[in-house]
Structures are given as structure tokens and as C-alpha cells.
């Protein structure tokens, strides 16, 4: 196992600090930018309606589908302009958190 440094230099608002980082912090999942070509479920739920199909041109703000979760109907809208490459769900599908629903080209 790798020897941990005792203190790390951290700069916040141009002020240097010395901080001790815990092993749990060092093992944390690193941030990765989201893939904007994929629309994923933010929470688990049930697909109520789908408004798009493969090959369809959509603009920012167009409705893609309705995801019902915790008795609330969430309208999922396009976050960018593009053409729908694939729709991975059908009405009545139960989806898990982070499951891919729709993919753009």
C-alpha cells in the first residue's frame, strides 16, 4: 500500500492551507463530465409517454418523454439540438437511476 503524505497544500481564494486528506477522501469517485449525447434517468421511475422516435430532429426544450416517479410526472426535455439515435425505453418500462433513456447522434 502506498504511503500517504502527512499534509497536502490546498489553495482556497489565493490563501494556502495545509490539510490532512483521509484515505476515504482519496478513494472517492473522481468527477467525470456527463455525456451530453445520452439522456439518463435522474431517479428511478416508470415511463408514461414517449414523444420522440429514432431519426427524429429535436431542438432544445422539446419534450422527449414523461417519467413518473414518486407520484410525480417529470417531463424530460432535450438539453441540446440534434437527431435521436436511439430510444431505449417503451411506455410502461420501469427504469433505474442513471439508466440511459434516449441517445442523440
Order of alpha helices (4+ residues) and beta strands (2+ residues): beta-beta-alpha-beta-beta-beta-beta-beta-beta-beta-beta
